[in-house]
Amino acid sequence: DDASAPETDHAGCVRALTEHAAALREAEAAKKAAEKALEAKGRREQREREEAVAAREREQAARRREAEREAREARRAADGAALEEQRRAIAAEAEAKLAA
């Protein structure tokens, strides 16, 4: 029985070392997976920040285009009013000449 005890101890040690090595490999794999997940999260957050910036820029551009459109409409209205005033002035001048 004493002769088989060292073999049993040796087999137990080998098994324990094998299990420990497997646990270390699993831990390393889990660490790498966590690092990859963290990197992916960082990339996703960066992409979300960039998308938010792009959305704000699109909104600003849309507001700028709307303000420019409103300014053009206001200029057209002012030009139309000025032309109408000129037409009235010319008509009044023509009436005054005819009356004279």
C-alpha positions as a LaTeX table, in Angstrom:
\begin{tabular}{lrrr}
\hline
Residue & $x$ (\AA) & $y$ (\AA) & $z$ (\AA) \\
\hline
Asp1 & 0.00 & 0.00 & 0.00 \\
Asp2 & 2.88 & 2.35 & 0.79 \\
Ala3 & 4.29 & 1.74 & $-2.71$ \\
Ser4 & 1.10 & 2.92 & $-4.42$ \\
Ala5 & 0.80 & 6.01 & $-2.22$ \\
Pro6 & 3.48 & 8.04 & $-4.07$ \\
Glu7 & 1.85 & 7.19 & $-7.41$ \\
Thr8 & $-1.52$ & 8.31 & $-6.05$ \\
Asp9 & 0.01 & 11.49 & $-4.67$ \\
His10 & 1.78 & 12.07 & $-7.99$ \\
Ala11 & $-1.43$ & 11.50 & $-9.95$ \\
Gly12 & $-3.30$ & 13.84 & $-7.59$ \\
Cys13 & $-0.64$ & 16.52 & $-8.05$ \\
Val14 & $-0.72$ & 16.12 & $-11.82$ \\
Arg15 & $-4.51$ & 16.38 & $-11.80$ \\
Ala16 & $-4.39$ & 19.45 & $-9.53$ \\
Leu17 & $-1.76$ & 21.11 & $-11.74$ \\
Thr18 & $-3.76$ & 20.29 & $-14.86$ \\
Glu19 & $-6.91$ & 21.75 & $-13.32$ \\
His20 & $-5.00$ & 24.80 & $-12.15$ \\
Ala21 & $-3.54$ & 25.32 & $-15.65$ \\
Ala22 & $-7.03$ & 24.99 & $-17.14$ \\
Ala23 & $-8.35$ & 27.52 & $-14.61$ \\
Leu24 & $-5.53$ & 29.91 & $-15.52$ \\
Arg25 & $-6.33$ & 29.53 & $-19.23$ \\
Glu26 & $-10.01$ & 30.18 & $-18.54$ \\
Ala27 & $-9.16$ & 33.23 & $-16.45$ \\
Glu28 & $-6.89$ & 34.57 & $-19.19$ \\
Ala29 & $-9.60$ & 33.95 & $-21.79$ \\
Ala30 & $-12.15$ & 35.71 & $-19.57$ \\
Lys31 & $-9.76$ & 38.63 & $-19.11$ \\
Lys32 & $-9.23$ & 38.93 & $-22.87$ \\
Ala33 & $-12.97$ & 38.74 & $-23.47$ \\
Ala34 & $-13.54$ & 41.47 & $-20.89$ \\
Glu35 & $-10.86$ & 43.64 & $-22.51$ \\
Lys36 & $-12.45$ & 43.14 & $-25.94$ \\
Ala37 & $-15.88$ & 43.97 & $-24.54$ \\
Leu38 & $-14.47$ & 47.11 & $-22.92$ \\
Glu39 & $-12.81$ & 48.14 & $-26.19$ \\
Ala40 & $-16.05$ & 47.50 & $-28.07$ \\
Lys41 & $-17.94$ & 49.58 & $-25.50$ \\
Gly42 & $-15.42$ & 52.40 & $-25.93$ \\
Arg43 & $-15.78$ & 52.27 & $-29.72$ \\
Arg44 & $-19.58$ & 52.23 & $-29.42$ \\
Glu45 & $-19.56$ & 55.21 & $-27.05$ \\
Gln46 & $-17.18$ & 57.10 & $-29.36$ \\
Arg47 & $-19.44$ & 56.33 & $-32.33$ \\
Glu48 & $-22.46$ & 57.52 & $-30.33$ \\
Arg49 & $-20.65$ & 60.76 & $-29.43$ \\
Glu50 & $-19.73$ & 61.29 & $-33.09$ \\
Glu51 & $-23.30$ & 60.59 & $-34.17$ \\
Ala52 & $-24.59$ & 63.09 & $-31.60$ \\
Val53 & $-22.17$ & 65.73 & $-32.89$ \\
Ala54 & $-23.25$ & 65.01 & $-36.48$ \\
Ala55 & $-26.92$ & 65.26 & $-35.47$ \\
Arg56 & $-26.31$ & 68.63 & $-33.78$ \\
Glu57 & $-24.47$ & 69.86 & $-36.87$ \\
Arg58 & $-27.37$ & 68.73 & $-39.10$ \\
Glu59 & $-29.86$ & 70.51 & $-36.82$ \\
Gln60 & $-27.75$ & 73.68 & $-36.86$ \\
Ala61 & $-27.49$ & 73.52 & $-40.66$ \\
Ala62 & $-31.26$ & 73.06 & $-40.93$ \\
Arg63 & $-31.89$ & 76.06 & $-38.64$ \\
Arg64 & $-29.39$ & 78.11 & $-40.65$ \\
Arg65 & $-31.10$ & 77.16 & $-43.93$ \\
Glu66 & $-34.49$ & 78.05 & $-42.44$ \\
Ala67 & $-33.18$ & 81.43 & $-41.23$ \\
Glu68 & $-31.69$ & 82.09 & $-44.68$ \\
Arg69 & $-35.00$ & 81.15 & $-46.33$ \\
Glu70 & $-36.89$ & 83.48 & $-44.00$ \\
Ala71 & $-34.39$ & 86.27 & $-44.74$ \\
Arg72 & $-34.87$ & 85.76 & $-48.50$ \\
Glu73 & $-38.65$ & 85.91 & $-48.07$ \\
Ala74 & $-38.33$ & 89.10 & $-46.02$ \\
Arg75 & $-36.09$ & 90.66 & $-48.72$ \\
Arg76 & $-38.57$ & 89.67 & $-51.42$ \\
Ala77 & $-41.43$ & 91.18 & $-49.43$ \\
Ala78 & $-39.42$ & 94.38 & $-48.87$ \\
Asp79 & $-38.47$ & 94.51 & $-52.56$ \\
Gly80 & $-42.12$ & 93.97 & $-53.49$ \\
Ala81 & $-43.21$ & 96.74 & $-51.15$ \\
Ala82 & $-40.56$ & 99.08 & $-52.56$ \\
Leu83 & $-41.68$ & 98.33 & $-56.12$ \\
Glu84 & $-45.29$ & 98.94 & $-55.17$ \\
Glu85 & $-44.30$ & 102.27 & $-53.57$ \\
Gln86 & $-42.38$ & 103.23 & $-56.74$ \\
Arg87 & $-45.39$ & 102.29 & $-58.87$ \\
Arg88 & $-47.67$ & 104.46 & $-56.72$ \\
Ala89 & $-45.21$ & 107.35 & $-56.85$ \\
Ile90 & $-44.99$ & 107.09 & $-60.65$ \\
Ala91 & $-48.78$ & 106.88 & $-60.92$ \\
Ala92 & $-49.21$ & 109.89 & $-58.62$ \\
Glu93 & $-46.62$ & 111.85 & $-60.64$ \\
Ala94 & $-48.38$ & 110.93 & $-63.90$ \\
Glu95 & $-51.74$ & 112.03 & $-62.46$ \\
Ala96 & $-50.22$ & 115.28 & $-61.28$ \\
Lys97 & $-48.81$ & 115.97 & $-64.75$ \\
Leu98 & $-52.13$ & 115.18 & $-66.37$ \\
Ala99 & $-53.93$ & 117.45 & $-63.93$ \\
Ala100 & $-51.55$ & 120.31 & $-64.53$ \\
\hline
\end{tabular}
